[in-house]
Structures are given as structure tokens and as C-alpha cells.
Amino acid sequence: MGGELDALFPSNQLYFTASGWNAETCVIPRAGHMIMMEPQWTAAANKIDQWLDSRLGQKAAA
């Protein structure tokens, strides 16, 4: 997971990191490097929640 506007780790390079971990690439639109400190943090949190949901087979505790 990375931000579309991340200046340290460009979003077009996320695929290489994800493929090394056999993971899905996830780019959060309009987010920079500090996603959890930006207005788009809810989009990132929702993606993490969806991922947990898919792995646990149930809705993660709120």
C-alpha cells in the first residue's frame, strides 16, 4: 500500500515491492507518504479492513 503522491516511494514502483511479497498492489489516491496522517487515512483503513475481512472470513471487530 502506498500513496499516489508519495515522493519517497513513487506509486509506479509499488508493484515491485508487492510482487516480492506475492501481495496485491494498493495505491491510495491523492495520498502522500504519511497516509495515516492525511485526510485519505480512511481509504487506507478501509482497504486494510477489507484485506483482514478476506483473510479472516468475517467482519473484523470494530
N, C-alpha and C positions, 0 to 999 in steps of 0.2 A: 504494500500500500504506500502510495506517495501522493504528493500534491502536484497538480498540473503546473503550478507556478514555482515549484521548488527550484531555487537557484543552486543548491548544493548537489542534489541528486535529480537531474532532469527526468521528467516523466517518460521520455522516449528511451531511457536506459533501464527502467524498472523491469522490463521483460527479462533482461539478462539475470538480474538478481532472482526474480521469481522462478525462472526456469532452472536455476541452480538448486533451488529448494523444491522443485517439482510443485510449484504453487501457482495460483492464479494471479495475474497482474490486476491491480486495482488502482485506478487513478481518481483522486477526488478533485472534481472541477473547482477552479478558482482558489485552490488552497496552496499555501506555500510549504515551507519545510516544517514548521511547527503546527501541524494540523490540529492537534488537540487544544491549542491556544487560540485558534482562529474561529471565525463565525461558522465555518464549514465543519466544525467538530461533530455536529450531529450526523452529518452524512457519513463521516468515518465511523462513528459509533454504531450507526445502523448497519453498515457493512460488516463490522465485527460481530454484531448481534446475529445477523443473517448467517455468517460463517459458523458461529457457535451452534446456532439452531440446526444447521445442516449436519454438523458433526455429532451433536447430542441427540438428535431426533426428537427434540421437544423444545418448547419455548424456554429460553434461559430465564432464570429468576430475575425479576425486576428489582 
